[in-house]
Amino acid sequence: MSVPQLSVEHRGEEILTVFDTAFGELLAADPAAFRVKFRKMAASAFAFYRGTACLFYHDLEADNAGRGGGKTFSGPYLDERTSRVWIHGDLHAENFGTYMDAHGRLVFNVNDFDEAYVGPFTWDLKRFAASVALIGYAKALSDQQITELVQIYAGAYRERIHALATGAKSDEVPPFTLDTAQGPLLDALRAARSLTRFGLLESMTEIRDFERRFAPDGGSIELDAATRYKVLAAFDGYLETLPDASLARPDSYRVKDVVGRRGIGIGSAGLPSYNILLEGHSDALENDVVIYIKQAQTPAVSRHITDPAIRDYFQHEGHRTVISQRALQAHADPWLGWTEIEEGGGRAGQLVAEVSPYAVDLDWGDIDDPEEIAHVVADLGRATATMHSAADDTSGESLVPFSTERAIDAAIAADESDFAPLLVDFAHGYGARARADHQIFVDLFRNGRIPGL
């Protein structure tokens, strides 16, 4: 990637402008949450990168315009089909982990689909490649070692896409499970298996008058009667979005308690959310289920995709998040759905999903050996390809009515030799830019230059 040489002051103003577009309204509504978010982002260049998908896509568009592409995204490996496939939107090395699928099987795969949308498949690959460069730099790997890691990722992705496109049997490209995963992926799955629903409930709830309720000291916010009614009305709307298979036992959806929470993570700052305690699949108290309702955000990538057919496909951001996740993730969470809540005179789209007791993120803290890092990166390349291939003409959605794996495979096959070098060049270029931007951001933040904080 060509990185224009901007003055620190000019780049700082550019970052502030992008932040205002992406975060302005939410920041004004909850400055305290964004102070927490920004302090987390200040901790490292990678944390900054995680929280700035908005800046990443702004830079991709600017780079594309600099090559004469304008608003029509063009470039290597992109055509009418590969420019409009389901993409994750925020694919970096820490957005992978475990979940229990609809069949009760623990799976390691991509997670966190808040930024998912329809766009060029190479955007996911570039965002991941740059994250590898940042992790490699933080672990004091040489530029050559980082190059080799990105090449390994590209090769694993290419190999898996080709296998899927040419009709490989499912047992030849199995998902990462307790039976097939190795190394840190298997460690994450084993850690997830050791967790229990009872443990999750103990951390969030208590038994009062022979019934389970949310504990008052568990970080929850008591709701007034009007807000509680609003949330319960939204819950009724959510039930209508669930697949028939999820509604096998109506008693499972008896509401026991409702509380408010406020998102303060890197990606959720300022977004109101609620937790609902449900009966679960039996009368036993240890089978209760906690789901969350969270206001869905506008994905960063959508500001740079102008196709009205894509924009108009979604009812609201909650609907967009759920439809995208169901397309990208095979056998998704059976509690996954959407709804709306009245907010500020309008109706805001909401994402609804289970607070899963079996979610464990990939922990890069102890993955330091270059050989082990290489094995993990290769597995994540395969997981990325599996995700892209899941989202095609068989997903049940008409927005992408073709086989994505065959379209991507054909595009790469037309120029095999330049595929890995494209990602290597981008990884080094944008990794350097993100490290410089992180320092600029820290100085802006600590010197009170971010408006509203």
N, C-alpha and C positions, 0 to 999 in steps of 0.2 A: 504494500500500500504506500502510495506517495504521501508523505506528511508535510504539509506546507509549513514553512518557518514563520510562525506568528510571534509577535512580541508577547511577553508575559502579560502585559496590561491588556492587549487586544484579546488574547485567548481568555483571560479572566472575564472580560465583558461578555464574550461569546458564551462561556459557561453559565454566567448569571442569566443571560437571556433564555437559554435552553431550560434552565431550572425554573424560571418564572412561568414558561409555557407549560411545563410538565407538572410542577408542584404548587404553583401560585395559589390556587383556590384552597387546596388542602392545607397548605402552610399557614395561610391567613386564618383558617378555622381552628388550627391546633398547633401553634408555634412550639409548644413544649414537646410534642411528639417528634417534630422535625429536629429539634435540638438533640434529642436522643439519637435519631436516625443519622444525623450528620456527624455526631461524635463517633458512632460506629464506623461510618465511612472514612473518617479521618485516621482510623487505626492503621490502615495499610493501603497500598495501591490496589490490591485485589478487592478489599472491602469497598473501596471507592468505585471500582469497576462494576462490582455487583449491583451497586445502587444507582448506576447511571446508564441504564439501557437507553434512556432518552438521548443522552449525549452521543452514544455509540451510533444510533441510527441517524442522528443529525449529521454526524461526520461521514457516514456512508453516503448520504444524499449529496453532501457537499463534494465529496470525492467523485461521485458519479457525474455531477453537474460539471465539474472541472474537466472531465473527459468528454464533455459534449452530450451527456445522456439526458440532461434536464430532469423532468419528473418521470420520464419513462425509464425504468430501470433496465439496464442492459449490462452485458459483460459476459465473460467466459462462462459456458455451461448453462446460460439462461436463455430460454425460448418461451413460446406461448404457454407451455405446460409447466416447465420447471420454475417459472417465475410466479406461479400461483398454486403452490401446494400448502398443505397445513404445516406450519412451522411452530416450534416451541416459543421463539421470540426472545428468550433470555437464557440461552443454552451456554452455561459455563460449567467449569469442572466441579462446582459444589452443588449443582442442581440435580444430583442423582442420589437415590436412596431406596429404601424398602417400602413396600406397601403390601397389604393383603388384598388380593384381587377378588372378584365376584365369586370365584370358585373356592375361596378359602385357602388359596395357595400364596405363600410368601414369595414375592418377586422383587428383584433388584432392577430398577430401571430409572428413567428420567422422572423427575417429579416437579412440582410447582409450575402450574400452567397458567398463572395469572396473566402472562404476557403473550399467550398463544394467539396466532392469527393466521392469515393466508398471505404468503409472499414467496420470495425467492429462497430455494433450499440452501443456497450458498451462504445466506445470512446466518443461519444457525451454525454452519461449519466455521465461518470466520469468527463468530463470537466465541465459540469454544476454543479455537486455535489461539486467539489472543489471551484467553484465560490460562492456557497452558504456558504461554510465554511468561505471564505474570507469576504463576506458581513456581515455574522453573527458576526465574530470577530470584524470587524470595528464598529458594532453597539453594542458592549459589551454584546453580548449574551453568555450564558454559553455553555460549550461543550455539555451538555445534551440538551439544546435548539437547538443547531446546529444539533445534532443527530436526534432530532425529526423532524426538517425541511427536512433533507435528506430522512428520512423515509416517510414523507408525499409526497415528490416529487416522490419517487420510487413507492409508493402505487398508486398515481394518474396516473402515467405512465402505471403501470401494469394494472390497471382497464380499462383505455381507450384502450390500445392495445388489451386486451381480448375482449372488446365490439366490436371493429372493426373487429377482426379476426373471430368472431362468427356471423358476418353478421348483426350487429345492424343497424337499419334504420337511415337515415341521420338526422331525427328529434330527434333521441335519443342521437346523438353526434354532436350537432350543432357547427358551428364555433363561435368564439367570435366576436359578432357584437354589434351594439347599442341596439339590442333587447335582447341579451343574456348575455352580459358581466356584471360584477359587480366590485365594488371597484376601485382600481387604474387602472384596465384595461378599465373600462367604462370611467373613467376620461380621459385617453389617447384618447379614441375614440371620446369623446365629444370635447376635445381640437382640435383634427384633423378636426372635422366637422366645427369648428368655423373658420378654416383657409380658405383662398380663393386663387384661381389662380391669381386673380387680385393683391392680396397682395404680392404673390411671384414675379410677374412680376414687381411690383412697386419697390421691393427691388433690382432688378437686371438690370432693363432696363429703358429706357426713350423714349419719342416720339420725333423724329427729322424728319422734312419735311414730316409730316403726316404718318410716318411709325415708327414702334417700332424697336429699336436697343438696344444692350447692352450698359449700362452706363459705361463711362470710369473710374469712381471711384468705381465700384462695385467689385474690386478685380480681374478684368480680365486683360489679357495680350494681347495686339495687336499682330496680326500675320503678318508675311511678306507674300508676294504673293506666294512664293513656298510652305510654310507651309499651307497656306489657301487652295491651290490647292490639296495638299496631304490629308487634312482633308475632303474636299468635295468629293474626289475620294473614301475615306474610307466610307463616308456617303452613296454613291451610292451602295457600296458593302453591307452595313448594311441593306438596304431596301430589299435585296434578302433573308434575313434571317427571316423576319417577317412572322407571320402566315397570311394567306389570309384574315382572318377577320379583321386584322389591317389595311388593305389597301383599305378600303371602299371608301375613298375620296382622290384621288391622290393629290389634292391641299393642303391637310394637310401637305404634305412633302416639300412644297416650303420653301427653306432656306432664311431667312431674314438677319441673321448675324452669324458670327463665331468668337469666342475668345478663347484664351488659358487660362488654369488655372493650378496650380500645387498643387497636394495633399500634405497636411501637417498634416493630422489626424494621429492618432495612427496606423491605418492600411494602410494608403495610402502614407506614406512619400516617396518622391522621384519619384513617379509615374506621368508621364506627363498625362494631361487630357485636354479636350476641351469641351466647351459648344456651342451648336447650337440652335439658335432661329428659330422656325418653325411657319408656318401660323396657324396651328390648324384646328379645324373642321368647321370654318366659317371665313368670312372676318372681323369679329369684332375683334378689337385689344385686347380685354380682354380675348379672347380664344386662344391666342398664346401659344405655348408649348416650354419649354426648355428641351432639352435632353443633356446628357453628354456622351462623349466618353472617356473612361479611360483605360489605359494599364492594362491588367489583370496580376496578380502576380501568381507565382508558389505556390500552396497551401502547407502549412507545412506538411500536412498528406501525400502528394504524395511522399515525400522523404523516406517514411517508408512503402510504398506499392510497392512491386516489380513485381506484376502481369502485364506482357506486354499487356494482353488483355484489361486491364483497361487503361493503359497509351496510347495505340495506338487507343483507341476509340475516342479520342478528337483530333480535328484539331490543336488546340492551346489553350492557357489558357482562352481566351475570349469565345471560343466555349464551353470549359469545364464549365466555370462559368454559362453561360446561360442555357445549357442543365441540369446542376445540379439544378439550381433554378427552372426551369420549372418542373422538376421531384419532387422537395420537396415542392413546393408552389402551391396549387390549384388555378387556374384562375390567373396566374401571370400577372404582368404589361404588357399590350398589346404593349408597346413601347420597350420591352426587346428584344435585339438582339445582334449580334456580328459582328465584322469586323476585318480588319488588316490595319496597318499603317506602312509605311516604316520607320524604325528606325535604324540608325547606320549600314547601308548596308544590313539589314535583314528586315523581316516583323514581327512585333510584334502583337500578338492577343489583341483585344480590347473588352471590355464590353460596351454595349450601353444601356441606360435606361433613363427614364424620371426623371428630377429633380422635384420630386412630391411635390405639395403644401400641401399634406395631410399626410405627414410622421411625426409622433410624437413617440419618443422613450419612453419606460417605464422609469419613473423617480423614482429611489430608494431613493432620498434625503429625502422625507417626509414619507417614509414607515418605521416606527420605532416600532409600536406596534407589539409584537410577534404574536398575533392572526391574525392581518392583513397580516403580512409577511407570515404566514402559508397558508392563503387563496390564496395569490398571487403565492406562490411556487407550490401549488396544481394545479392551473390553468396552470402554465408553464409546469408542468408535462404532463397535458392533451394536451397542444399545441405541446409538443415534440413528443408525440405518434401520433398525427394527422399528423405531418410532416413526420415521418418515414413511416406511412401507405400510404401516398400519393404517395410515390416513389416506385412503384412496377410494376407488369406486365401490369397494365393499363395506365402507364405513357407515353406509346408510344416509349420507349427506350428499346433496346434489351439487354443492359448491365446487367440489373437486371430482368431476365425473370420469376420472381416468386412473389407470394404475400408476401411482407415483414412482414405485420402484422401477418400472420399465422405462418411464420417461427420464428419470435421473440416470439410470444405467446407460441409456442410449446417448444422453448428453455427455457423460464422462467418456464413454467409449470413443467419441469423435475426436477426443484430444487427451488421451491417457497420460502422456508424458508431462503435461503442464499442470495436472490436477494438484498433486502434492506441493510443487513449487509455489502455486498460487496461494495456498494456505500458509506455507512457511513464510513467504514474503509479508503477508498480511500480519501474521502473528508477531514477527519482530517489529514491524513498523508501528502497529497499533499498541503493542505492549509498551514500547518506548514512549509513545504519546500518552498512554494512560498513567505511566509513572510520573511524567512531567505534569500532567493535569492534576494528579493527586496532590502534588506539592502546591500548585497554584490554588487548588480548592482549600487546602489547610490554611494557607495564608489569608484567603478571603474570609474563611469562617472565623479564625481566631482574631482577626482585625475588625470584625463587625461589619463586613462588606456585603453580607447576604441580607437583602431587604426582608423585613418582617420578623427577624429573630432578635 
